[in-house]
């Protein structure tokens, strides 16, 4: 019918067009997950405040890489050179405190 008369209209069939559902959003508790993967049993048993002062979301890439290396191997920082250690903010802070304590 449409080929014979191109001006003819096809009638609308009810429920023919379906509206797409809204995309599923991530649950709120998943949006605040840290960027460093920690196994579930470690999350429950370990106190991670001893490992870092900042949350992984607040860390730079280099700090996260150092943190992950530290979690894998405790002696990784023994292999770093002295110049690298002197540039670290924790070293600078401790050095200032030592100068204050010295008479």
N, C-alpha and C positions, 0 to 999 in steps of 0.2 A: 504494500500500500504506500509506504514511504517512497519507494523507488519510482512509482508511477506519478505520485504528486509530491514533490519536494516541499511544498508549502504546508502540507498536512501536519498536524500535531499529534504526538503520541500521548494518550491520556495518562495521568499520574496514577500509579498503583499504590494504595495505602501501604505504609511500612516498607516501601521499597528502599528508601534512602535511610541509612543508619548514621547517626551522629557518633563520631569517635568519642570514646571515653577520655577523660583527662589522663595525662601520664601519671603513672604511679610515682609518688615522691618517696625519697628515702625516709625512714623513720627518724625522728629527732635524735634518738640516742646514737644513731650511726653517723650523724653529721659531725659530732664532736670526737670522733675516734682519733687517737694520736697517729702520727705519720710513721712511727716506728712500730713494727709488728712485735708483739710480746705474747708468747704462748699463754693460754688461759690459766694453766696451773701456776705459772710464775706471777701472773697478775694477782692471784689470790694469796700467795704465800710470801712474796718478797716485798720489802719496803724499798721503793725506788728513790726515796729522797736522798739516800746515800750516794746515788749514782750521778744525779744532775740537779742543778739548782733551778733550771728553766724547764718548761714543758717542751716536748719535741716541736710543737707548732711555733714556739718562739725562737727556736734555734736556727742557725744558718746551715747551709748544706755541709760545710766543712765540720761544724760542730756535731752534726748528726752522724757524719761518716766516722769521726773520731769516737763518738759514743758507741756506735755499732762495733767498731774495731775493739774497743775496750771491753764490751760485753763478750766478744768472742775470745779474746786473748788478753789477759791482764798485763802482759809484758810488752805490749805493742809500743808503749811510750818510751820504753827503755832504749829502743832503736832510733828514736827521733834525735836529731842533732840539737845541740845546746842553743843555737840561735833561734830555732823554732820554739823551744821552751821559753826563751826570754820574751818572746812576742805575745805569749798567752796572757789574757787579762788577769787570770788568777795569780800568775807568777808576779806580775807588776803590782797587784794589790798586796800580796804577802811581802814583797820587797819594801814597799812604802811603810808597812806596819813594822817591819824590822828596823828601818831607819828611825822611826819614832821611838822605839824601845831602847835603842842604843844611846848611851849618855853623850 
